[in-house]
Amino acid sequence: MTTPAPWQPRGTVYGTLLNFQREHALWAPRMAEAPYKAAPKAPVLYVKTANTFAHYGAAVSVPGEVWVSASLGLVVGNSDQNRALAQYGQAQAAIKTGSLPGVIGCVLLADLSLPHESYYRPPIKFRNRDGFLVCAPAVTPLALAELAGLQIETRINGTLVQTQDLSTLVRDAAALLADVSEFMTLQPGDVLMLGTDCLPDGTRPLAKAGDRIDIRAPGLAALHHTLIQEAA
């Protein structure tokens, strides 16, 4: 009997910025500055391209220190149900029933990036390097009630460096899915990440070549990977 290959995304992966209350509050004073001069009304998204996808256990090449950001991804199964969620009543119905129409399950992801400052320009060269989205080996069905209290732990070389609490999301899973579906159709196989939180000082955990990253959350397939030095 052959062992199933570790899971990887079949569609587009969308990341979400500023979706944890701590980071949103830290950035709030700057949201009135140029170029936008107002807080965002819709979710702020970015794309992780296919070259970034890496399997569980991968050795990811890095040129120096990288930010390590754990995230939970919603894996899309039915785009028609996502369009229905864009209607307010449908989103509320999903919340009350404890289900996420159109979502087949959730997966832990390690969203790597080179340290950078700006949210105002797509930081492709920082976020979209080869192997900079490491995926847990399997997708797990989860209900809304389970997601609401979920905590994601990140360890570097066995030391706990961050715990992210999904009860502190600005938009929870159902609200984020509904709001995104108002302006775009998520296709089967797409993945919508709920976002990544910062540390109290506004930064993210740093790792370097030689480090081992472990990301875990109750009930979900855990992931681990290592970092190696990028060839000159």
C-alpha positions as CSV (number, residue, x, y, z in Angstrom):
1,M,0.0,0.0,0.0
2,T,1.4,3.4,-1.0
3,T,1.5,6.3,1.4
4,P,-0.5,9.3,0.2
5,A,1.7,12.3,-0.8
6,P,1.7,15.2,1.6
7,W,-1.0,17.8,0.9
8,Q,-0.3,20.9,-1.2
9,P,-2.6,23.6,-2.5
10,R,-4.3,22.9,-5.9
11,G,-5.3,26.6,-6.4
12,T,-4.4,30.1,-5.4
13,V,-3.4,30.8,-1.8
14,Y,-4.5,34.2,-0.4
15,G,-2.9,35.7,2.8
16,T,-4.7,38.3,4.9
17,L,-3.0,41.2,6.5
18,L,-4.0,43.1,9.7
19,N,-6.6,40.5,10.8
20,F,-5.4,40.1,14.4
21,Q,-6.5,42.8,16.8
22,R,-3.0,43.4,18.2
23,E,-1.4,44.2,14.9
24,H,-4.4,46.2,13.7
25,A,-4.2,48.4,16.8
26,L,-0.5,49.0,16.3
27,W,-1.1,50.1,12.7
28,A,-4.2,52.1,13.4
29,P,-2.4,55.4,14.0
30,R,-0.7,55.1,10.6
31,M,-3.8,54.2,8.6
32,A,-4.8,57.8,8.2
33,E,-1.4,58.6,6.5
34,A,-0.7,58.6,2.8
35,P,-1.2,56.9,0.4
36,Y,-4.6,55.6,1.6
37,K,-5.5,58.1,4.4
38,A,-8.1,55.8,5.9
39,A,-8.4,52.4,7.5
40,P,-9.2,49.6,5.0
41,K,-12.8,48.7,4.6
42,A,-12.3,45.3,3.0
43,P,-9.8,42.5,3.9
44,V,-6.3,43.3,2.8
45,L,-5.0,40.3,0.8
46,Y,-1.8,39.1,-0.8
47,V,-1.0,36.1,-2.9
48,K,1.4,33.2,-2.2
49,T,2.4,31.9,-5.7
50,A,2.9,28.3,-6.6
51,N,6.7,28.5,-6.4
52,T,6.4,29.2,-2.7
53,F,4.6,25.9,-1.9
54,A,6.7,23.4,0.0
55,H,5.9,20.0,1.6
56,Y,5.9,19.2,5.3
57,G,9.4,18.5,6.4
58,A,11.0,20.6,3.6
59,A,14.4,22.2,4.0
60,V,13.8,25.8,2.8
61,S,16.7,27.8,1.5
62,V,17.0,31.3,3.0
63,P,19.5,34.1,2.3
64,G,19.5,35.3,6.0
65,E,17.0,35.8,8.8
66,V,13.4,35.3,8.0
67,W,10.1,36.0,9.7
68,V,8.2,32.8,10.6
69,S,4.4,33.3,10.6
70,A,2.0,30.5,11.4
71,S,-1.4,30.7,9.8
72,L,-4.6,28.7,9.4
73,G,-5.8,28.2,5.9
74,L,-9.4,27.6,4.9
75,V,-9.4,25.1,1.9
76,V,-12.2,25.9,-0.5
77,G,-14.4,23.2,-2.0
78,N,-17.5,24.8,-3.5
79,S,-17.4,28.3,-5.0
80,D,-21.2,28.5,-5.4
81,Q,-21.6,28.3,-1.6
82,N,-19.0,31.0,-1.2
83,R,-21.0,33.3,-3.4
84,A,-24.0,32.7,-1.2
85,L,-22.0,33.6,1.9
86,A,-21.5,37.1,0.5
87,Q,-25.2,37.7,1.4
88,Y,-25.5,38.8,5.0
89,G,-28.1,36.3,6.0
90,Q,-26.1,33.4,4.6
91,A,-23.1,34.4,6.6
92,Q,-25.1,34.6,9.8
93,A,-26.7,31.2,9.1
94,A,-23.2,29.7,8.8
95,I,-22.2,31.1,12.2
96,K,-25.4,29.8,13.9
97,T,-25.0,26.3,12.5
98,G,-21.3,26.1,13.3
99,S,-20.4,25.3,9.7
100,L,-18.5,27.0,6.9
101,P,-20.3,26.4,3.6
102,G,-17.9,26.0,0.8
103,V,-14.9,25.0,3.0
104,I,-13.7,21.4,3.0
105,G,-11.3,21.9,5.9
106,C,-8.4,23.7,7.5
107,V,-4.7,23.4,7.3
108,L,-1.7,24.8,9.2
109,L,0.8,26.8,7.1
110,A,4.2,28.3,7.7
111,D,4.2,31.7,5.9
112,L,7.8,32.8,5.6
113,S,9.0,36.2,4.5
114,L,12.1,38.3,4.6
115,P,11.7,41.1,7.2
116,H,10.1,44.2,5.7
117,E,8.1,47.3,6.7
118,S,5.5,48.3,4.1
119,Y,1.9,47.1,3.7
120,Y,1.4,49.7,1.0
121,R,3.2,47.8,-1.9
122,P,3.0,44.1,-2.7
123,P,6.2,42.8,-1.2
124,I,6.7,40.0,-3.8
125,K,10.4,39.7,-3.4
126,F,10.1,39.3,0.4
127,R,7.1,36.9,0.6
128,N,7.2,34.9,-2.7
129,R,10.6,33.3,-2.6
130,D,10.8,29.6,-3.5
131,G,9.6,27.4,-0.6
132,F,8.2,30.3,1.5
133,L,4.9,28.6,2.2
134,V,5.3,25.3,4.0
135,C,2.2,23.2,4.3
136,A,1.0,20.7,6.9
137,P,0.6,17.2,5.4
138,A,-3.2,17.0,5.6
139,V,-6.4,19.0,5.6
140,T,-8.7,18.6,8.7
141,P,-12.4,19.3,8.8
142,L,-13.2,21.8,11.6
143,A,-16.4,23.5,12.7
144,L,-16.6,27.2,13.5
145,A,-16.9,26.5,17.3
146,E,-13.6,24.7,17.2
147,L,-11.9,27.5,15.2
148,A,-13.1,30.2,17.6
149,G,-11.0,28.9,20.5
150,L,-8.1,27.6,18.6
151,Q,-4.5,28.5,19.6
152,I,-1.6,28.0,17.2
153,E,1.8,27.5,18.7
154,T,5.1,28.1,16.9
155,R,8.4,26.7,18.2
156,I,11.9,27.3,16.9
157,N,14.4,24.6,17.9
158,G,11.9,23.4,20.5
159,T,11.4,26.8,22.2
160,L,7.9,28.3,22.1
161,V,8.2,31.7,20.4
162,Q,4.6,32.6,19.7
163,T,1.0,31.6,20.5
164,Q,-1.7,32.9,18.2
165,D,-5.2,33.0,19.6
166,L,-7.9,32.9,16.9
167,S,-10.4,34.5,19.3
168,T,-8.5,37.8,18.7
169,L,-9.2,37.9,14.9
170,V,-10.6,41.1,13.6
171,R,-12.7,39.1,11.1
172,D,-13.3,35.5,12.2
173,A,-13.4,32.7,9.6
174,A,-17.0,33.1,8.5
175,A,-16.8,36.9,8.4
176,L,-13.5,36.9,6.4
177,L,-14.9,34.3,3.9
178,A,-18.1,36.3,3.4
179,D,-16.3,39.7,3.0
180,V,-13.8,38.3,0.5
181,S,-16.6,36.6,-1.4
182,E,-18.3,40.0,-1.9
183,F,-15.6,41.1,-4.4
184,M,-14.1,37.8,-5.7
185,T,-15.0,34.2,-6.3
186,L,-12.8,31.7,-4.5
187,Q,-12.4,28.6,-6.7
188,P,-12.3,25.0,-5.5
189,G,-8.8,24.3,-4.3
190,D,-8.1,27.9,-3.3
191,V,-6.8,28.6,0.2
192,L,-7.7,31.6,2.3
193,M,-5.4,32.2,5.2
194,L,-7.0,33.8,8.3
195,G,-3.9,36.0,8.9
196,T,-0.8,36.0,11.1
197,D,-0.3,37.9,14.3
198,C,2.7,39.9,15.4
199,L,4.6,39.8,18.6
200,P,4.0,42.6,21.2
201,D,6.7,44.8,19.7
202,G,5.1,44.5,16.2
203,T,7.7,42.2,14.8
204,R,7.5,38.4,14.1
205,P,9.6,35.5,15.2
206,L,13.0,35.3,13.5
207,A,14.7,32.2,12.3
208,K,17.8,31.4,10.3
209,A,19.6,28.6,8.5
210,G,20.0,25.6,10.7
211,D,16.8,26.2,12.6
212,R,13.9,23.8,12.9
213,I,10.3,25.2,12.9
214,D,7.4,23.4,14.5
215,I,3.8,24.6,14.2
216,R,0.9,22.9,16.1
217,A,-2.7,23.4,17.0
218,P,-5.1,21.0,18.7
219,G,-6.9,18.7,16.3
220,L,-4.9,19.7,13.3
221,A,-2.1,17.9,11.4
222,A,1.1,19.5,12.7
223,L,3.9,20.7,10.5
224,H,7.6,21.0,10.8
225,H,10.4,22.1,8.5
226,T,14.0,23.3,8.6
227,L,15.9,26.2,7.1
228,I,19.2,25.9,5.2
229,Q,21.5,28.5,3.8
230,E,20.8,29.6,0.3
231,A,23.5,28.9,-2.2
232,A,25.6,32.0,-3.2
